[in-house]
Amino acid sequence: MADEAKKLIRFNFKAYLADEDRLYDTNIAEAAKEAGIYNEKVPYEPVAHIIGTKRLFPDLEDAIASAEIGKEYEVTIPCEKAAGPRNPKNVEYRPIKDFIDRERNQYPQPGMTVTVGNKSGVISSVGAGRVKVDFNNPLAGHDLMYKFTVVEEVTDPVEKAKAVVEADFSMTEGFEFAVSDDKVVVTEPDLCKYDSNWAIAKYKLVADLRQVLGVDRVEFLQVWDVPKKE
C-alpha cells in the first residue's frame, strides 16, 4: 500500500481576518509577538499537514497541495467558503448565576470563553442578572487571508511517523518508531501510560499513520520494565 500513501508536508503560516486586516493566528513567534497574540505555551514551529485530509478550508487545502517548496503564497477565502456567516440564533442570554464560581472568585467578564453543555462560546456582555453568550464560530462572518510557505515535504518513513504523532499528540519526546512495508510500530514513552488524552489520540493516529505511510497495520507497544533497585 506504500504507493497509496498521502503526502505529508510542513508549512509556516500567518492567518488574517481580511476584513479587519488583523493577524489572528500564526506559527511564527516573531509575527505573534508583533500582533500581541503570542502564547508561551504554544510551540512555534512548522505545522505538519497531511495533504488530502480536508482538515483545512478547501481553498487553503488546494493552494497548499499545489504549492512549491520555499515559495510564499497568499490566498483569500470569502466567509461563505470559510466559517460561514454569523447566525443570530447562536447568540443566547443565560442567567448570570450559571457563570459565577465564588469559591474560585470567578465572575463572568466580556471576552471570556465559556462552555455550556457541549457548546463553546464567548461572553459578549454582562448585564443585570443575564449574560450574553455568542456561540458562533469566532471566524464566522469574516473573510480570511492566509500567507503560507511550504518549507518541506517529509519523505523519510520514520520522520513521517514522528510528524504524525507531533501533529496529533503535540509531542514526540520518548517515542520510538519502526516502519516496514506493511506496518508501523510505535513504542510509547512512560508518559502515555498515565495520560488519558493518549487513549483518545490513538484512534486518530491509526488513521493518519495508515494514510501517510500506506501501511495496513499499526502497532502500539508499551514497555513495563522491572524497577531498578537503587
PyMOL CGO cylinders between C-alpha atoms (Angstrom):
from pymol import cmd
from pymol.cgo import CYLINDER

trace = [
    CYLINDER, 0.00, 0.00, 0.00, 3.03, 2.31, 0.06, 0.3, 1, 1, 1, 1, 1, 1,
    CYLINDER, 3.03, 2.31, 0.06, 2.11, 3.71, -3.36, 0.3, 1, 1, 1, 1, 1, 1,
    CYLINDER, 2.11, 3.71, -3.36, -1.22, 4.88, -1.87, 0.3, 1, 1, 1, 1, 1, 1,
    CYLINDER, -1.22, 4.88, -1.87, 0.43, 6.90, 0.89, 0.3, 1, 1, 1, 1, 1, 1,
    CYLINDER, 0.43, 6.90, 0.89, -0.65, 10.52, 1.20, 0.3, 1, 1, 1, 1, 1, 1,
    CYLINDER, -0.65, 10.52, 1.20, 1.88, 13.35, 1.05, 0.3, 1, 1, 1, 1, 1, 1,
    CYLINDER, 1.88, 13.35, 1.05, 2.92, 14.97, 4.33, 0.3, 1, 1, 1, 1, 1, 1,
    CYLINDER, 2.92, 14.97, 4.33, 4.34, 18.50, 4.38, 0.3, 1, 1, 1, 1, 1, 1,
    CYLINDER, 4.34, 18.50, 4.38, 5.35, 21.14, 6.92, 0.3, 1, 1, 1, 1, 1, 1,
    CYLINDER, 5.35, 21.14, 6.92, 4.38, 24.75, 6.43, 0.3, 1, 1, 1, 1, 1, 1,
    CYLINDER, 4.38, 24.75, 6.43, 4.54, 28.16, 8.08, 0.3, 1, 1, 1, 1, 1, 1,
    CYLINDER, 4.54, 28.16, 8.08, 1.53, 30.45, 8.01, 0.3, 1, 1, 1, 1, 1, 1,
    CYLINDER, 1.53, 30.45, 8.01, 0.02, 33.76, 9.02, 0.3, 1, 1, 1, 1, 1, 1,
    CYLINDER, 0.02, 33.76, 9.02, -3.78, 33.91, 9.16, 0.3, 1, 1, 1, 1, 1, 1,
    CYLINDER, -3.78, 33.91, 9.16, -5.62, 37.24, 8.99, 0.3, 1, 1, 1, 1, 1, 1,
    CYLINDER, -5.62, 37.24, 8.99, -9.18, 38.47, 9.32, 0.3, 1, 1, 1, 1, 1, 1,
    CYLINDER, -9.18, 38.47, 9.32, -9.11, 40.02, 5.85, 0.3, 1, 1, 1, 1, 1, 1,
    CYLINDER, -9.11, 40.02, 5.85, -11.93, 42.47, 6.52, 0.3, 1, 1, 1, 1, 1, 1,
    CYLINDER, -11.93, 42.47, 6.52, -10.08, 43.84, 9.56, 0.3, 1, 1, 1, 1, 1, 1,
    CYLINDER, -10.08, 43.84, 9.56, -6.50, 43.34, 8.30, 0.3, 1, 1, 1, 1, 1, 1,
    CYLINDER, -6.50, 43.34, 8.30, -5.74, 41.70, 11.66, 0.3, 1, 1, 1, 1, 1, 1,
    CYLINDER, -5.74, 41.70, 11.66, -3.50, 38.71, 12.33, 0.3, 1, 1, 1, 1, 1, 1,
    CYLINDER, -3.50, 38.71, 12.33, -5.40, 36.19, 14.45, 0.3, 1, 1, 1, 1, 1, 1,
    CYLINDER, -5.40, 36.19, 14.45, -3.22, 33.08, 14.22, 0.3, 1, 1, 1, 1, 1, 1,
    CYLINDER, -3.22, 33.08, 14.22, 0.31, 32.08, 13.21, 0.3, 1, 1, 1, 1, 1, 1,
    CYLINDER, 0.31, 32.08, 13.21, 3.02, 29.55, 13.93, 0.3, 1, 1, 1, 1, 1, 1,
    CYLINDER, 3.02, 29.55, 13.93, 5.73, 32.21, 13.62, 0.3, 1, 1, 1, 1, 1, 1,
    CYLINDER, 5.73, 32.21, 13.62, 6.83, 33.52, 17.02, 0.3, 1, 1, 1, 1, 1, 1,
    CYLINDER, 6.83, 33.52, 17.02, 8.00, 36.96, 15.86, 0.3, 1, 1, 1, 1, 1, 1,
    CYLINDER, 8.00, 36.96, 15.86, 4.75, 37.62, 13.99, 0.3, 1, 1, 1, 1, 1, 1,
    CYLINDER, 4.75, 37.62, 13.99, 2.72, 36.55, 17.03, 0.3, 1, 1, 1, 1, 1, 1,
    CYLINDER, 2.72, 36.55, 17.03, 4.66, 38.90, 19.29, 0.3, 1, 1, 1, 1, 1, 1,
    CYLINDER, 4.66, 38.90, 19.29, 4.24, 41.84, 16.89, 0.3, 1, 1, 1, 1, 1, 1,
    CYLINDER, 4.24, 41.84, 16.89, 0.48, 41.22, 16.76, 0.3, 1, 1, 1, 1, 1, 1,
    CYLINDER, 0.48, 41.22, 16.76, 0.16, 40.83, 20.53, 0.3, 1, 1, 1, 1, 1, 1,
    CYLINDER, 0.16, 40.83, 20.53, -1.13, 37.26, 20.31, 0.3, 1, 1, 1, 1, 1, 1,
    CYLINDER, -1.13, 37.26, 20.31, 1.98, 35.41, 21.47, 0.3, 1, 1, 1, 1, 1, 1,
    CYLINDER, 1.98, 35.41, 21.47, 1.33, 32.47, 23.81, 0.3, 1, 1, 1, 1, 1, 1,
    CYLINDER, 1.33, 32.47, 23.81, 4.33, 30.99, 25.60, 0.3, 1, 1, 1, 1, 1, 1,
    CYLINDER, 4.33, 30.99, 25.60, 2.55, 27.64, 25.86, 0.3, 1, 1, 1, 1, 1, 1,
    CYLINDER, 2.55, 27.64, 25.86, 2.29, 27.30, 22.07, 0.3, 1, 1, 1, 1, 1, 1,
    CYLINDER, 2.29, 27.30, 22.07, 5.15, 25.62, 20.15, 0.3, 1, 1, 1, 1, 1, 1,
    CYLINDER, 5.15, 25.62, 20.15, 6.03, 28.00, 17.31, 0.3, 1, 1, 1, 1, 1, 1,
    CYLINDER, 6.03, 28.00, 17.31, 7.36, 25.65, 14.65, 0.3, 1, 1, 1, 1, 1, 1,
    CYLINDER, 7.36, 25.65, 14.65, 6.37, 24.44, 11.15, 0.3, 1, 1, 1, 1, 1, 1,
    CYLINDER, 6.37, 24.44, 11.15, 2.98, 22.71, 11.08, 0.3, 1, 1, 1, 1, 1, 1,
    CYLINDER, 2.98, 22.71, 11.08, 2.73, 19.12, 9.86, 0.3, 1, 1, 1, 1, 1, 1,
    CYLINDER, 2.73, 19.12, 9.86, -0.19, 18.53, 7.49, 0.3, 1, 1, 1, 1, 1, 1,
    CYLINDER, -0.19, 18.53, 7.49, -1.38, 15.51, 5.52, 0.3, 1, 1, 1, 1, 1, 1,
    CYLINDER, -1.38, 15.51, 5.52, -2.45, 16.58, 2.04, 0.3, 1, 1, 1, 1, 1, 1,
    CYLINDER, -2.45, 16.58, 2.04, -5.98, 15.48, 1.19, 0.3, 1, 1, 1, 1, 1, 1,
    CYLINDER, -5.98, 15.48, 1.19, -7.35, 15.01, 4.70, 0.3, 1, 1, 1, 1, 1, 1,
    CYLINDER, -7.35, 15.01, 4.70, -9.70, 18.00, 4.31, 0.3, 1, 1, 1, 1, 1, 1,
    CYLINDER, -9.70, 18.00, 4.31, -8.82, 19.42, 7.74, 0.3, 1, 1, 1, 1, 1, 1,
    CYLINDER, -8.82, 19.42, 7.74, -8.28, 22.89, 6.30, 0.3, 1, 1, 1, 1, 1, 1,
    CYLINDER, -8.28, 22.89, 6.30, -10.65, 25.20, 4.47, 0.3, 1, 1, 1, 1, 1, 1,
    CYLINDER, -10.65, 25.20, 4.47, -10.92, 23.78, 0.90, 0.3, 1, 1, 1, 1, 1, 1,
    CYLINDER, -10.92, 23.78, 0.90, -9.39, 26.83, -0.82, 0.3, 1, 1, 1, 1, 1, 1,
    CYLINDER, -9.39, 26.83, -0.82, -6.42, 26.76, 1.55, 0.3, 1, 1, 1, 1, 1, 1,
    CYLINDER, -6.42, 26.76, 1.55, -6.05, 22.99, 1.17, 0.3, 1, 1, 1, 1, 1, 1,
    CYLINDER, -6.05, 22.99, 1.17, -5.96, 23.30, -2.62, 0.3, 1, 1, 1, 1, 1, 1,
    CYLINDER, -5.96, 23.30, -2.62, -3.40, 26.12, -2.51, 0.3, 1, 1, 1, 1, 1, 1,
    CYLINDER, -3.40, 26.12, -2.51, -1.09, 24.20, -0.17, 0.3, 1, 1, 1, 1, 1, 1,
    CYLINDER, -1.09, 24.20, -0.17, -1.41, 21.00, -2.22, 0.3, 1, 1, 1, 1, 1, 1,
    CYLINDER, -1.41, 21.00, -2.22, -0.15, 22.75, -5.36, 0.3, 1, 1, 1, 1, 1, 1,
    CYLINDER, -0.15, 22.75, -5.36, 2.47, 24.99, -3.69, 0.3, 1, 1, 1, 1, 1, 1,
    CYLINDER, 2.47, 24.99, -3.69, 6.18, 24.91, -4.46, 0.3, 1, 1, 1, 1, 1, 1,
    CYLINDER, 6.18, 24.91, -4.46, 8.52, 24.38, -1.53, 0.3, 1, 1, 1, 1, 1, 1,
    CYLINDER, 8.52, 24.38, -1.53, 10.10, 27.59, -0.24, 0.3, 1, 1, 1, 1, 1, 1,
    CYLINDER, 10.10, 27.59, -0.24, 7.76, 29.99, -2.06, 0.3, 1, 1, 1, 1, 1, 1,
    CYLINDER, 7.76, 29.99, -2.06, 5.34, 32.24, -0.16, 0.3, 1, 1, 1, 1, 1, 1,
    CYLINDER, 5.34, 32.24, -0.16, 1.72, 32.25, -1.28, 0.3, 1, 1, 1, 1, 1, 1,
    CYLINDER, 1.72, 32.25, -1.28, -1.32, 34.31, -0.38, 0.3, 1, 1, 1, 1, 1, 1,
    CYLINDER, -1.32, 34.31, -0.38, -4.91, 33.11, -0.57, 0.3, 1, 1, 1, 1, 1, 1,
    CYLINDER, -4.91, 33.11, -0.57, -8.10, 34.98, 0.36, 0.3, 1, 1, 1, 1, 1, 1,
    CYLINDER, -8.10, 34.98, 0.36, -11.15, 32.97, 1.40, 0.3, 1, 1, 1, 1, 1, 1,
    CYLINDER, -11.15, 32.97, 1.40, -14.63, 34.57, 1.50, 0.3, 1, 1, 1, 1, 1, 1,
    CYLINDER, -14.63, 34.57, 1.50, -16.60, 33.85, 4.65, 0.3, 1, 1, 1, 1, 1, 1,
    CYLINDER, -16.60, 33.85, 4.65, -19.02, 31.63, 2.71, 0.3, 1, 1, 1, 1, 1, 1,
    CYLINDER, -19.02, 31.63, 2.71, -16.13, 29.24, 2.00, 0.3, 1, 1, 1, 1, 1, 1,
    CYLINDER, -16.13, 29.24, 2.00, -14.55, 29.64, 5.43, 0.3, 1, 1, 1, 1, 1, 1,
    CYLINDER, -14.55, 29.64, 5.43, -16.51, 29.53, 8.71, 0.3, 1, 1, 1, 1, 1, 1,
    CYLINDER, -16.51, 29.53, 8.71, -19.71, 30.79, 7.09, 0.3, 1, 1, 1, 1, 1, 1,
    CYLINDER, -19.71, 30.79, 7.09, -21.89, 33.77, 8.02, 0.3, 1, 1, 1, 1, 1, 1,
    CYLINDER, -21.89, 33.77, 8.02, -22.83, 34.63, 11.59, 0.3, 1, 1, 1, 1, 1, 1,
    CYLINDER, -22.83, 34.63, 11.59, -26.10, 33.12, 12.82, 0.3, 1, 1, 1, 1, 1, 1,
    CYLINDER, -26.10, 33.12, 12.82, -28.13, 35.33, 15.21, 0.3, 1, 1, 1, 1, 1, 1,
    CYLINDER, -28.13, 35.33, 15.21, -29.70, 32.17, 16.66, 0.3, 1, 1, 1, 1, 1, 1,
    CYLINDER, -29.70, 32.17, 16.66, -26.29, 31.24, 18.06, 0.3, 1, 1, 1, 1, 1, 1,
    CYLINDER, -26.29, 31.24, 18.06, -26.35, 34.24, 20.40, 0.3, 1, 1, 1, 1, 1, 1,
    CYLINDER, -26.35, 34.24, 20.40, -28.08, 33.40, 23.67, 0.3, 1, 1, 1, 1, 1, 1,
    CYLINDER, -28.08, 33.40, 23.67, -28.83, 35.01, 27.04, 0.3, 1, 1, 1, 1, 1, 1,
    CYLINDER, -28.83, 35.01, 27.04, -28.07, 32.93, 30.13, 0.3, 1, 1, 1, 1, 1, 1,
    CYLINDER, -28.07, 32.93, 30.13, -28.60, 33.52, 33.87, 0.3, 1, 1, 1, 1, 1, 1,
    CYLINDER, -28.60, 33.52, 33.87, -25.53, 35.15, 35.40, 0.3, 1, 1, 1, 1, 1, 1,
    CYLINDER, -25.53, 35.15, 35.40, -25.53, 32.60, 38.22, 0.3, 1, 1, 1, 1, 1, 1,
    CYLINDER, -25.53, 32.60, 38.22, -24.52, 29.91, 35.71, 0.3, 1, 1, 1, 1, 1, 1,
    CYLINDER, -24.52, 29.91, 35.71, -21.12, 31.57, 35.34, 0.3, 1, 1, 1, 1, 1, 1,
    CYLINDER, -21.12, 31.57, 35.34, -20.31, 32.53, 38.95, 0.3, 1, 1, 1, 1, 1, 1,
    CYLINDER, -20.31, 32.53, 38.95, -17.89, 30.45, 41.00, 0.3, 1, 1, 1, 1, 1, 1,
    CYLINDER, -17.89, 30.45, 41.00, -17.47, 32.19, 44.34, 0.3, 1, 1, 1, 1, 1, 1,
    CYLINDER, -17.47, 32.19, 44.34, -15.05, 29.59, 45.71, 0.3, 1, 1, 1, 1, 1, 1,
    CYLINDER, -15.05, 29.59, 45.71, -12.62, 30.43, 42.92, 0.3, 1, 1, 1, 1, 1, 1,
    CYLINDER, -12.62, 30.43, 42.92, -13.59, 34.11, 42.92, 0.3, 1, 1, 1, 1, 1, 1,
    CYLINDER, -13.59, 34.11, 42.92, -14.58, 33.71, 39.28, 0.3, 1, 1, 1, 1, 1, 1,
    CYLINDER, -14.58, 33.71, 39.28, -17.16, 36.00, 37.71, 0.3, 1, 1, 1, 1, 1, 1,
    CYLINDER, -17.16, 36.00, 37.71, -18.26, 36.40, 34.07, 0.3, 1, 1, 1, 1, 1, 1,
    CYLINDER, -18.26, 36.40, 34.07, -16.42, 39.02, 32.02, 0.3, 1, 1, 1, 1, 1, 1,
    CYLINDER, -16.42, 39.02, 32.02, -16.78, 40.12, 28.38, 0.3, 1, 1, 1, 1, 1, 1,
    CYLINDER, -16.78, 40.12, 28.38, -14.39, 38.17, 26.18, 0.3, 1, 1, 1, 1, 1, 1,
    CYLINDER, -14.39, 38.17, 26.18, -14.31, 35.14, 28.50, 0.3, 1, 1, 1, 1, 1, 1,
    CYLINDER, -14.31, 35.14, 28.50, -14.60, 31.74, 26.80, 0.3, 1, 1, 1, 1, 1, 1,
    CYLINDER, -14.60, 31.74, 26.80, -17.22, 29.51, 28.41, 0.3, 1, 1, 1, 1, 1, 1,
    CYLINDER, -17.22, 29.51, 28.41, -18.68, 26.05, 27.84, 0.3, 1, 1, 1, 1, 1, 1,
    CYLINDER, -18.68, 26.05, 27.84, -22.41, 25.45, 28.18, 0.3, 1, 1, 1, 1, 1, 1,
    CYLINDER, -22.41, 25.45, 28.18, -23.43, 21.84, 27.71, 0.3, 1, 1, 1, 1, 1, 1,
    CYLINDER, -23.43, 21.84, 27.71, -21.36, 20.73, 24.73, 0.3, 1, 1, 1, 1, 1, 1,
    CYLINDER, -21.36, 20.73, 24.73, -21.13, 24.21, 23.20, 0.3, 1, 1, 1, 1, 1, 1,
    CYLINDER, -21.13, 24.21, 23.20, -18.23, 26.63, 23.50, 0.3, 1, 1, 1, 1, 1, 1,
    CYLINDER, -18.23, 26.63, 23.50, -18.89, 30.36, 23.29, 0.3, 1, 1, 1, 1, 1, 1,
    CYLINDER, -18.89, 30.36, 23.29, -17.61, 33.81, 24.16, 0.3, 1, 1, 1, 1, 1, 1,
    CYLINDER, -17.61, 33.81, 24.16, -19.28, 36.20, 26.60, 0.3, 1, 1, 1, 1, 1, 1,
    CYLINDER, -19.28, 36.20, 26.60, -20.28, 39.34, 24.69, 0.3, 1, 1, 1, 1, 1, 1,
    CYLINDER, -20.28, 39.34, 24.69, -21.69, 41.34, 27.57, 0.3, 1, 1, 1, 1, 1, 1,
    CYLINDER, -21.69, 41.34, 27.57, -22.76, 41.07, 31.21, 0.3, 1, 1, 1, 1, 1, 1,
    CYLINDER, -22.76, 41.07, 31.21, -25.95, 42.78, 32.33, 0.3, 1, 1, 1, 1, 1, 1,
    CYLINDER, -25.95, 42.78, 32.33, -28.27, 42.78, 35.33, 0.3, 1, 1, 1, 1, 1, 1,
    CYLINDER, -28.27, 42.78, 35.33, -28.76, 39.11, 36.01, 0.3, 1, 1, 1, 1, 1, 1,
    CYLINDER, -28.76, 39.11, 36.01, -28.04, 37.98, 32.45, 0.3, 1, 1, 1, 1, 1, 1,
    CYLINDER, -28.04, 37.98, 32.45, -25.02, 37.12, 30.35, 0.3, 1, 1, 1, 1, 1, 1,
    CYLINDER, -25.02, 37.12, 30.35, -24.95, 37.37, 26.56, 0.3, 1, 1, 1, 1, 1, 1,
    CYLINDER, -24.95, 37.37, 26.56, -23.03, 34.45, 25.05, 0.3, 1, 1, 1, 1, 1, 1,
    CYLINDER, -23.03, 34.45, 25.05, -22.03, 34.19, 21.40, 0.3, 1, 1, 1, 1, 1, 1,
    CYLINDER, -22.03, 34.19, 21.40, -21.78, 30.56, 20.28, 0.3, 1, 1, 1, 1, 1, 1,
    CYLINDER, -21.78, 30.56, 20.28, -20.86, 31.42, 16.69, 0.3, 1, 1, 1, 1, 1, 1,
    CYLINDER, -20.86, 31.42, 16.69, -17.51, 30.26, 15.39, 0.3, 1, 1, 1, 1, 1, 1,
    CYLINDER, -17.51, 30.26, 15.39, -15.10, 33.16, 16.14, 0.3, 1, 1, 1, 1, 1, 1,
    CYLINDER, -15.10, 33.16, 16.14, -14.29, 33.28, 12.41, 0.3, 1, 1, 1, 1, 1, 1,
    CYLINDER, -14.29, 33.28, 12.41, -17.94, 33.35, 11.31, 0.3, 1, 1, 1, 1, 1, 1,
    CYLINDER, -17.94, 33.35, 11.31, -18.79, 36.36, 9.15, 0.3, 1, 1, 1, 1, 1, 1,
    CYLINDER, -18.79, 36.36, 9.15, -15.17, 37.11, 8.31, 0.3, 1, 1, 1, 1, 1, 1,
    CYLINDER, -15.17, 37.11, 8.31, -13.29, 36.86, 5.06, 0.3, 1, 1, 1, 1, 1, 1,
    CYLINDER, -13.29, 36.86, 5.06, -9.91, 35.27, 5.76, 0.3, 1, 1, 1, 1, 1, 1,
    CYLINDER, -9.91, 35.27, 5.76, -6.48, 35.74, 4.23, 0.3, 1, 1, 1, 1, 1, 1,
    CYLINDER, -6.48, 35.74, 4.23, -3.60, 33.32, 4.62, 0.3, 1, 1, 1, 1, 1, 1,
    CYLINDER, -3.60, 33.32, 4.62, 0.06, 33.80, 3.84, 0.3, 1, 1, 1, 1, 1, 1,
    CYLINDER, 0.06, 33.80, 3.84, 1.90, 30.49, 3.86, 0.3, 1, 1, 1, 1, 1, 1,
    CYLINDER, 1.90, 30.49, 3.86, 5.12, 28.81, 2.82, 0.3, 1, 1, 1, 1, 1, 1,
    CYLINDER, 5.12, 28.81, 2.82, 5.60, 25.06, 2.47, 0.3, 1, 1, 1, 1, 1, 1,
    CYLINDER, 5.60, 25.06, 2.47, 9.04, 24.50, 3.99, 0.3, 1, 1, 1, 1, 1, 1,
    CYLINDER, 9.04, 24.50, 3.99, 9.46, 20.78, 3.28, 0.3, 1, 1, 1, 1, 1, 1,
    CYLINDER, 9.46, 20.78, 3.28, 7.89, 17.54, 2.17, 0.3, 1, 1, 1, 1, 1, 1,
    CYLINDER, 7.89, 17.54, 2.17, 8.59, 14.83, 4.73, 0.3, 1, 1, 1, 1, 1, 1,
    CYLINDER, 8.59, 14.83, 4.73, 9.60, 11.64, 2.92, 0.3, 1, 1, 1, 1, 1, 1,
    CYLINDER, 9.60, 11.64, 2.92, 11.60, 9.57, 5.42, 0.3, 1, 1, 1, 1, 1, 1,
    CYLINDER, 11.60, 9.57, 5.42, 9.20, 6.94, 6.86, 0.3, 1, 1, 1, 1, 1, 1,
    CYLINDER, 9.20, 6.94, 6.86, 10.34, 7.34, 10.47, 0.3, 1, 1, 1, 1, 1, 1,
    CYLINDER, 10.34, 7.34, 10.47, 10.20, 11.14, 10.23, 0.3, 1, 1, 1, 1, 1, 1,
    CYLINDER, 10.20, 11.14, 10.23, 6.71, 10.87, 8.75, 0.3, 1, 1, 1, 1, 1, 1,
    CYLINDER, 6.71, 10.87, 8.75, 5.56, 8.74, 11.68, 0.3, 1, 1, 1, 1, 1, 1,
    CYLINDER, 5.56, 8.74, 11.68, 7.14, 11.22, 14.08, 0.3, 1, 1, 1, 1, 1, 1,
    CYLINDER, 7.14, 11.22, 14.08, 5.43, 14.16, 12.37, 0.3, 1, 1, 1, 1, 1, 1,
    CYLINDER, 5.43, 14.16, 12.37, 2.02, 12.48, 12.63, 0.3, 1, 1, 1, 1, 1, 1,
    CYLINDER, 2.02, 12.48, 12.63, 2.44, 11.91, 16.38, 0.3, 1, 1, 1, 1, 1, 1,
    CYLINDER, 2.44, 11.91, 16.38, 3.60, 15.51, 16.74, 0.3, 1, 1, 1, 1, 1, 1,
    CYLINDER, 3.60, 15.51, 16.74, 0.52, 16.78, 14.90, 0.3, 1, 1, 1, 1, 1, 1,
    CYLINDER, 0.52, 16.78, 14.90, -2.00, 14.57, 16.72, 0.3, 1, 1, 1, 1, 1, 1,
    CYLINDER, -2.00, 14.57, 16.72, -0.49, 14.45, 20.22, 0.3, 1, 1, 1, 1, 1, 1,
    CYLINDER, -0.49, 14.45, 20.22, 1.63, 17.64, 20.33, 0.3, 1, 1, 1, 1, 1, 1,
    CYLINDER, 1.63, 17.64, 20.33, 4.81, 15.88, 21.47, 0.3, 1, 1, 1, 1, 1, 1,
    CYLINDER, 4.81, 15.88, 21.47, 7.25, 13.21, 20.28, 0.3, 1, 1, 1, 1, 1, 1,
    CYLINDER, 7.25, 13.21, 20.28, 9.76, 13.02, 23.13, 0.3, 1, 1, 1, 1, 1, 1,
    CYLINDER, 9.76, 13.02, 23.13, 10.39, 9.42, 24.21, 0.3, 1, 1, 1, 1, 1, 1,
    CYLINDER, 10.39, 9.42, 24.21, 8.59, 7.81, 21.27, 0.3, 1, 1, 1, 1, 1, 1,
    CYLINDER, 8.59, 7.81, 21.27, 10.34, 5.25, 19.08, 0.3, 1, 1, 1, 1, 1, 1,
    CYLINDER, 10.34, 5.25, 19.08, 9.25, 4.20, 15.60, 0.3, 1, 1, 1, 1, 1, 1,
    CYLINDER, 9.25, 4.20, 15.60, 9.89, 1.19, 13.39, 0.3, 1, 1, 1, 1, 1, 1,
    CYLINDER, 9.89, 1.19, 13.39, 8.44, 1.21, 9.87, 0.3, 1, 1, 1, 1, 1, 1,
    CYLINDER, 8.44, 1.21, 9.87, 8.32, -1.64, 7.35, 0.3, 1, 1, 1, 1, 1, 1,
    CYLINDER, 8.32, -1.64, 7.35, 6.43, -2.09, 4.08, 0.3, 1, 1, 1, 1, 1, 1,
    CYLINDER, 6.43, -2.09, 4.08, 3.24, -3.29, 5.73, 0.3, 1, 1, 1, 1, 1, 1,
    CYLINDER, 3.24, -3.29, 5.73, 3.26, -1.95, 9.29, 0.3, 1, 1, 1, 1, 1, 1,
    CYLINDER, 3.26, -1.95, 9.29, 4.48, 0.70, 11.70, 0.3, 1, 1, 1, 1, 1, 1,
    CYLINDER, 4.48, 0.70, 11.70, 5.31, 0.02, 15.35, 0.3, 1, 1, 1, 1, 1, 1,
    CYLINDER, 5.31, 0.02, 15.35, 5.09, 2.90, 17.81, 0.3, 1, 1, 1, 1, 1, 1,
    CYLINDER, 5.09, 2.90, 17.81, 6.84, 2.34, 21.14, 0.3, 1, 1, 1, 1, 1, 1,
    CYLINDER, 6.84, 2.34, 21.14, 5.19, 4.56, 23.73, 0.3, 1, 1, 1, 1, 1, 1,
    CYLINDER, 5.19, 4.56, 23.73, 7.08, 6.53, 26.39, 0.3, 1, 1, 1, 1, 1, 1,
    CYLINDER, 7.08, 6.53, 26.39, 6.10, 6.06, 30.04, 0.3, 1, 1, 1, 1, 1, 1,
    CYLINDER, 6.10, 6.06, 30.04, 4.10, 9.30, 29.94, 0.3, 1, 1, 1, 1, 1, 1,
    CYLINDER, 4.10, 9.30, 29.94, 1.45, 7.67, 27.75, 0.3, 1, 1, 1, 1, 1, 1,
    CYLINDER, 1.45, 7.67, 27.75, 0.61, 5.13, 30.45, 0.3, 1, 1, 1, 1, 1, 1,
    CYLINDER, 0.61, 5.13, 30.45, -0.85, 7.87, 32.63, 0.3, 1, 1, 1, 1, 1, 1,
    CYLINDER, -0.85, 7.87, 32.63, -2.18, 10.36, 30.06, 0.3, 1, 1, 1, 1, 1, 1,
    CYLINDER, -2.18, 10.36, 30.06, -5.91, 9.95, 29.35, 0.3, 1, 1, 1, 1, 1, 1,
    CYLINDER, -5.91, 9.95, 29.35, -5.54, 12.07, 26.20, 0.3, 1, 1, 1, 1, 1, 1,
    CYLINDER, -5.54, 12.07, 26.20, -3.27, 9.42, 24.69, 0.3, 1, 1, 1, 1, 1, 1,
    CYLINDER, -3.27, 9.42, 24.69, -6.04, 6.81, 24.61, 0.3, 1, 1, 1, 1, 1, 1,
    CYLINDER, -6.04, 6.81, 24.61, -8.19, 9.21, 22.57, 0.3, 1, 1, 1, 1, 1, 1,
    CYLINDER, -8.19, 9.21, 22.57, -5.34, 10.33, 20.31, 0.3, 1, 1, 1, 1, 1, 1,
    CYLINDER, -5.34, 10.33, 20.31, -4.59, 6.75, 19.29, 0.3, 1, 1, 1, 1, 1, 1,
    CYLINDER, -4.59, 6.75, 19.29, -7.73, 6.46, 17.17, 0.3, 1, 1, 1, 1, 1, 1,
    CYLINDER, -7.73, 6.46, 17.17, -6.76, 9.46, 15.07, 0.3, 1, 1, 1, 1, 1, 1,
    CYLINDER, -6.76, 9.46, 15.07, -3.14, 8.31, 14.93, 0.3, 1, 1, 1, 1, 1, 1,
    CYLINDER, -3.14, 8.31, 14.93, -4.08, 4.92, 13.50, 0.3, 1, 1, 1, 1, 1, 1,
    CYLINDER, -4.08, 4.92, 13.50, -5.97, 6.53, 10.61, 0.3, 1, 1, 1, 1, 1, 1,
    CYLINDER, -5.97, 6.53, 10.61, -3.27, 9.13, 9.95, 0.3, 1, 1, 1, 1, 1, 1,
    CYLINDER, -3.27, 9.13, 9.95, -0.35, 6.70, 10.12, 0.3, 1, 1, 1, 1, 1, 1,
    CYLINDER, -0.35, 6.70, 10.12, -2.10, 4.42, 7.65, 0.3, 1, 1, 1, 1, 1, 1,
    CYLINDER, -2.10, 4.42, 7.65, -2.70, 7.30, 5.25, 0.3, 1, 1, 1, 1, 1, 1,
    CYLINDER, -2.70, 7.30, 5.25, 0.78, 8.79, 5.49, 0.3, 1, 1, 1, 1, 1, 1,
    CYLINDER, 0.78, 8.79, 5.49, 2.78, 5.55, 5.42, 0.3, 1, 1, 1, 1, 1, 1,
    CYLINDER, 2.78, 5.55, 5.42, 0.45, 3.44, 3.29, 0.3, 1, 1, 1, 1, 1, 1,
    CYLINDER, 0.45, 3.44, 3.29, 0.55, 0.53, 5.74, 0.3, 1, 1, 1, 1, 1, 1,
    CYLINDER, 0.55, 0.53, 5.74, -2.14, -1.98, 6.70, 0.3, 1, 1, 1, 1, 1, 1,
    CYLINDER, -2.14, -1.98, 6.70, -1.12, -2.45, 10.31, 0.3, 1, 1, 1, 1, 1, 1,
    CYLINDER, -1.12, -2.45, 10.31, -0.33, -0.07, 13.19, 0.3, 1, 1, 1, 1, 1, 1,
    CYLINDER, -0.33, -0.07, 13.19, 1.01, -1.46, 16.46, 0.3, 1, 1, 1, 1, 1, 1,
    CYLINDER, 1.01, -1.46, 16.46, 1.45, 0.40, 19.75, 0.3, 1, 1, 1, 1, 1, 1,
    CYLINDER, 1.45, 0.40, 19.75, 3.98, -1.08, 22.15, 0.3, 1, 1, 1, 1, 1, 1,
    CYLINDER, 3.98, -1.08, 22.15, 4.05, -0.40, 25.90, 0.3, 1, 1, 1, 1, 1, 1,
    CYLINDER, 4.05, -0.40, 25.90, 7.14, -1.46, 27.80, 0.3, 1, 1, 1, 1, 1, 1,
    CYLINDER, 7.14, -1.46, 27.80, 6.90, -2.26, 31.52, 0.3, 1, 1, 1, 1, 1, 1,
    CYLINDER, 6.90, -2.26, 31.52, 10.35, -2.82, 32.98, 0.3, 1, 1, 1, 1, 1, 1,
    CYLINDER, 10.35, -2.82, 32.98, 11.03, -4.08, 36.49, 0.3, 1, 1, 1, 1, 1, 1,
    CYLINDER, 11.03, -4.08, 36.49, 12.02, -1.00, 38.56, 0.3, 1, 1, 1, 1, 1, 1,
    CYLINDER, 12.02, -1.00, 38.56, 15.74, -0.81, 39.09, 0.3, 1, 1, 1, 1, 1, 1,
    CYLINDER, 15.74, -0.81, 39.09, 16.90, -1.22, 42.68, 0.3, 1, 1, 1, 1, 1, 1,
    CYLINDER, 16.90, -1.22, 42.68, 18.99, 1.64, 43.99, 0.3, 1, 1, 1, 1, 1, 1,
]
cmd.load_cgo(trace, "trace")
